[in-house]
Amino acid sequence: MSFNYETVKDLIRCPRSMSALVLDGASLVCTDPQCRLQCATRDDLPSLHEDEASELPETDWRGVMARHRRGTASSAPR
């Protein structure tokens, strides 16, 4: 069984900020502008362990949010 983001997008959250995540390529990215955590997927499953994630630089995070038509204000929806 493969990971289906659409079926779980309202259930999964960032392991650090508990904000929503967006699927960007093979990773899940936190929508919180203060957090900007990027979680990789391995073997078609997301790894939602904070110690295995990396923090995106702000400019990269803004690019991801723009691709997914998400706001980049400090009050991003959680």
C-alpha positions in Angstrom: 0.0 0.0 0.0 1.4 3.4 -0.9 1.1 6.7 0.9 -1.9 8.7 -0.2 -1.5 12.3 0.9 -5.0 13.3 -0.1 -6.6 10.8 2.3 -4.5 11.8 5.4 -3.8 15.5 4.8 -6.3 16.6 7.4 -4.9 14.1 10.0 -1.2 14.5 9.8 0.7 17.4 11.4 4.1 18.8 11.7 6.0 16.9 14.6 7.4 20.2 15.9 4.6 22.9 15.5 1.5 20.7 15.0 0.7 22.8 11.9 -0.6 21.5 8.6 1.8 19.9 6.1 1.9 20.1 2.3 3.2 17.5 0.0 6.0 18.9 -2.1 7.7 16.3 -4.3 8.9 13.5 -2.0 8.7 15.5 1.2 6.1 17.0 3.5 6.7 20.7 4.5 5.3 22.5 7.5 3.1 25.5 6.8 4.2 27.4 9.9 6.7 30.1 8.9 8.4 30.0 12.2 9.0 26.2 11.9 9.6 25.5 8.2 10.3 21.8 8.9 10.7 19.5 5.9 10.0 15.8 6.5 11.2 13.2 3.9 9.4 10.1 2.7 11.1 6.8 2.7 9.8 3.7 1.0 6.8 5.7 0.0 5.9 6.5 3.7 6.4 9.9 5.4 8.9 10.1 8.3 7.4 12.4 10.8 10.2 12.3 13.4 11.5 15.7 14.2 15.1 14.5 14.6 15.0 13.1 11.0 13.6 16.3 9.5 15.4 19.5 8.4 14.5 23.1 8.6 14.1 24.8 5.2 15.7 28.2 4.7 13.0 30.9 4.6 13.3 31.6 0.9 13.0 27.9 0.0 10.0 27.6 2.3 8.3 30.6 0.7 8.8 29.0 -2.7 7.1 25.8 -1.5 4.2 27.8 0.0 3.8 29.8 -3.3 3.7 26.5 -5.3 0.9 25.3 -3.1 -0.9 28.6 -3.0 -0.5 28.9 0.8 -0.1 32.1 2.7 3.3 33.0 4.0 2.3 35.4 6.8 3.2 34.6 10.3 -0.4 33.7 11.0 -0.4 30.7 8.7 -3.3 28.3 9.3 -2.6 25.4 11.7 
